[in-house]
């Protein structure tokens, strides 16, 4: 078994030999260091950074964590760290891609670029996809063009200017998202907004720490709220409890490893901090309603996946 078969391909943000900020923007046809890596890897993969894919052309299906999204441009895909995605192209996408590290977002002096403030990242409520009208696409394309110009000219205060454009880009995208989902989120009140933000912060933290920490108390403490408050908000906003959200994250990671690697079931259980392989098997069957091996067989057949 090769190392490639045993590991799910993960892209880190690396630009060797170049002094730069932890942010990049490029078009699919541009052969930068990052785009060469992304173009050459059509197999399922994930990132340690945030990825925003602004598509204006192409045809096919974009799979994000086992959910197929028919590719109907203009559209934006928002990929959070850890999510697994890949394309099934009929015609290659025409797109601008933003690679954004959490470090770059947190460096904002006013902390205005926190991922949990936007519906499209780390959400258990909303889809990571935003379909655009032609007018909306044109508006956001201007901001993309401005950010690309900054990375080319590399003038004084480049990082600050890019963060400002990025802030406007995210805010505009959030407004477009809210307008498109007004019927599904009718209570556009401060309480609703605060609740959604807490759920996203919770989900963001769970996606980082679920292997080592699976108690609701741990997340409530780190979020600075009581267990009762966290439980009430998460259940009200999502329909499931915080404990169930944690279990779903563990099960999702198990599904990723089953689908995209050839690791044995016991080894996957050990990686997810299950000391007893039989308990991991029972846990997975309870959450997925199918055994690990049956899931591996069915998901690979359904999506024509292999680990070669």
C-alpha positions in Angstrom: 0.0 0.0 0.0 1.5 3.4 -1.0 1.6 6.4 1.2 -0.8 8.1 -1.2 -3.3 5.4 -0.6 -3.0 5.7 3.1 -3.4 9.5 3.3 -6.1 11.8 2.2 -4.4 14.4 0.0 -4.1 17.7 1.9 -2.9 21.0 0.5 -0.9 23.3 2.8 -0.3 26.9 2.0 3.2 27.0 0.7 4.9 29.3 -1.7 8.6 28.3 -1.5 11.3 30.8 -2.4 8.9 33.8 -2.5 8.4 36.5 0.1 4.7 37.0 0.3 1.6 37.3 2.5 -0.4 34.2 3.4 -3.0 35.0 0.7 -3.1 34.2 -3.0 -5.6 34.9 -5.8 -5.3 33.3 -9.3 -7.2 32.2 -12.3 -7.3 28.5 -13.3 -5.4 29.2 -16.5 -2.6 31.0 -14.6 0.3 28.6 -13.9 1.3 29.8 -10.4 2.8 27.4 -7.9 -0.6 26.9 -6.2 -2.6 26.5 -9.4 -0.3 23.9 -10.8 -0.9 21.8 -7.6 -4.6 22.2 -7.8 -4.8 21.6 -11.6 -2.8 18.4 -11.4 -4.8 16.9 -8.5 -8.3 16.0 -9.7 -8.7 13.4 -6.9 -10.5 14.3 -3.7 -8.5 16.6 -1.5 -8.7 19.1 1.3 -6.9 22.2 2.5 -5.5 23.7 5.7 -6.7 27.1 4.5 -9.9 28.7 3.3 -10.6 28.5 -0.4 -13.1 30.7 -2.3 -13.8 29.6 -5.9 -15.6 32.3 -8.0 -16.7 30.6 -11.2 -18.0 32.2 -14.3 -17.9 29.2 -16.7 -17.6 25.5 -17.0 -19.9 22.5 -16.6 -20.1 19.5 -14.4 -20.5 18.7 -10.8 -18.6 19.9 -7.7 -18.6 17.5 -4.8 -18.1 18.9 -1.3 -18.1 16.4 1.6 -20.1 13.8 -0.4 -22.7 16.4 -1.5 -22.9 16.9 -5.3 -23.5 20.5 -6.4 -24.4 20.8 -10.1 -22.1 23.4 -11.5 -24.2 26.3 -12.7 -22.1 29.5 -13.1 -21.9 32.2 -12.1 -21.5 30.7 -8.6 -19.1 30.9 -5.7 -18.0 27.9 -3.6 -16.7 28.5 -0.1 -14.5 25.7 1.1 -13.5 25.6 4.8 -10.4 24.0 6.1 -10.8 20.2 6.4 -13.6 19.9 3.9 -13.0 17.4 1.1 -13.9 18.4 -2.4 -13.3 17.5 -6.0 -14.7 18.1 -9.5 -16.3 15.9 -12.1 -15.8 18.1 -15.2 -17.7 18.1 -18.4 -16.1 21.4 -19.3 -13.3 22.8 -17.0 -14.4 25.6 -14.8 -13.5 29.2 -15.6 -12.7 30.6 -12.2 -10.8 32.9 -10.0 -9.6 31.2 -6.8 -8.8 32.9 -3.5 -6.5 31.0 -1.0 -6.8 32.6 2.4 -5.1 31.4 5.6 -6.6 31.9 9.0 -3.4 33.8 9.9 -4.2 36.3 7.2 -7.8 36.8 8.4 -6.8 37.1 12.1 -4.2 39.8 11.3 -7.0 42.2 10.6 -6.5 45.0 13.1 -10.3 45.2 13.8 -10.8 41.4 13.6 -13.5 42.1 10.9 -12.6 39.0 8.9 -13.5 36.3 11.3 -14.8 33.2 9.4 -17.6 32.6 11.8 -19.2 35.9 10.9 -20.1 34.6 7.5 -22.8 32.0 6.7 -20.7 30.1 4.1 -17.9 28.9 6.3 -18.1 26.2 9.0 -21.9 26.0 8.8 -24.2 23.2 9.7 -27.1 25.4 8.5 -26.2 26.8 5.1 -24.7 25.3 2.0 -21.2 26.4 1.0 -22.5 27.6 -2.4 -23.8 31.0 -3.6 -25.5 31.2 -7.0 -25.3 34.7 -8.5 -27.1 36.8 -11.0 -25.1 38.3 -13.8 -25.3 41.7 -12.1 -24.1 40.3 -8.8 -21.3 38.4 -10.6 -20.1 41.7 -12.2 -20.1 43.5 -8.9 -18.0 40.8 -7.2 -15.7 40.5 -10.3 -14.7 44.1 -9.8 -13.4 43.3 -6.2 -11.6 40.2 -7.5 -9.9 42.4 -10.1 -8.9 44.9 -7.5 -7.4 42.2 -5.3 -5.5 40.7 -8.2 -4.1 44.2 -9.1 -2.8 44.6 -5.5 -0.9 41.3 -5.7 0.7 42.3 -9.0 1.7 45.9 -8.1 2.7 44.9 -4.5 2.5 48.5 -3.3 2.8 50.0 0.2 0.2 48.5 2.6 -0.7 45.7 0.1 -2.0 43.3 2.8 -4.2 45.9 4.4 -5.7 46.9 1.1 -6.4 43.3 0.2 -8.0 42.7 3.6 -10.2 45.7 3.0 -11.3 44.5 -0.4 -11.8 41.0 1.0 -14.0 42.4 3.8 -16.2 44.1 1.2 -16.3 40.9 -0.9 -17.5 38.8 2.0 -20.0 41.4 3.2 -21.4 41.7 -0.3 -21.6 38.0 -0.7 -23.3 37.7 2.7 -25.9 40.3 1.7 -26.5 38.3 -1.5 -26.8 35.1 0.5 -29.3 36.7 2.9 -31.4 38.1 0.1 -31.6 34.7 -1.6 -32.5 32.9 1.7 -34.9 35.4 3.2 -37.7 32.9 3.3 -35.6 30.2 5.0 -34.3 32.7 7.6 -37.2 35.1 8.2 -36.1 36.2 11.6 -33.4 38.6 10.5 -33.0 39.9 14.1 -29.9 40.6 16.2 -30.7 37.5 18.2 -30.9 35.3 15.1 -27.6 36.8 13.8 -25.8 36.2 17.2 -27.1 32.7 17.4 -25.9 31.8 13.9 -22.5 33.3 14.7 -22.2 31.2 17.9 -23.2 28.1 15.9 -20.5 28.8 13.3 -17.9 29.5 16.0 -18.9 26.2 17.7 -18.6 24.3 14.4 -15.3 25.9 13.6 -13.9 24.8 16.9 -15.3 21.4 16.7 -13.8 20.9 13.2 -10.3 21.6 14.8 -10.6 19.8 18.1 -13.1 16.9 17.7 -10.4 14.2 17.8 -9.1 15.2 21.2 -12.1 16.9 22.8 -15.7 15.6 22.5 -17.4 17.0 25.5 -19.9 19.9 25.2 -18.3 21.4 28.4 -15.0 21.8 26.6 -16.5 23.8 23.7 -18.8 25.9 26.0 -15.8 26.9 28.1 -13.7 27.8 25.0 -16.6 29.8 23.6 -17.2 31.7 26.9 -20.8 30.5 27.3 -22.6 28.1 29.5 -23.4 24.6 28.5 -27.1 25.4 28.8 -26.8 28.4 26.5 -24.8 26.6 23.9 -27.2 23.7 23.9 -30.2 26.0 23.6 -28.8 28.0 20.7 -27.3 25.1 18.7 -30.5 23.0 19.1 -32.7 26.0 18.2 -30.6 27.0 15.1 -29.9 23.6 13.8 -32.4 21.1 15.2 -29.7 18.9 16.7 -27.8 19.1 20.0 -24.1 20.1 20.4 -23.2 16.6 21.4 -24.8 15.3 18.2 -22.9 17.9 16.2 -19.7 16.6 17.6 -20.6 13.0 16.9 -21.5 14.0 13.3 -18.1 15.6 12.8 -16.4 12.5 14.0 -18.5 10.4 11.7 -17.9 12.7 8.8 -14.1 12.4 9.2 -14.5 8.7 9.4 -16.4 8.8 6.1 -13.7 10.9 4.5 -11.0 8.4 5.5 -13.1 5.4 4.5 -13.9 6.9 1.1 -10.6 8.4 0.1 -8.0 6.2 1.7 -7.3 2.5 2.0 -6.7 2.6 5.8 -8.2 -0.3 7.7 -11.3 0.2 9.8 -9.4 -0.3 13.0 -6.6 2.1 12.0 -9.2 4.8 11.2 -10.7 4.2 14.6 -7.3 4.6 16.3 -6.8 7.9 14.3 -10.1 9.1 15.6 -9.1 8.3 19.2 -11.2 5.1 19.5 -9.1 2.7 21.6 -11.5 -0.2 20.9 -12.1 -1.0 17.1 -15.3 -2.7 17.9 -16.6 0.4 19.7 -15.7 2.5 16.7 -17.6 0.1 14.4 -20.7 0.3 16.6 -20.3 4.1 16.8 -20.1 4.5 13.0 -23.0 2.1 12.4 -25.1 4.1 14.8 -24.3 7.4 13.2 -24.2 6.3 9.5 -26.8 3.5 9.7 -24.4 1.3 7.9 -21.1 -0.6 8.8 -17.8 1.1 7.9 -16.9 -1.5 5.2 -20.4 -1.3 3.6 -20.2 2.5 3.6 -16.7 2.3 1.9 -18.1 0.0 -0.8 -21.3 1.9 -1.5 -19.8 5.4 -1.5 -16.9 4.4 -3.9 -19.4 2.8 -6.2 -21.8 5.7 -6.1 -19.2 8.4 -6.8 -16.8 6.2 -8.8 -14.1 6.8 -6.2 -10.8 4.9 -5.8 -7.7 5.6 -3.8 -5.3 4.9 -6.6 
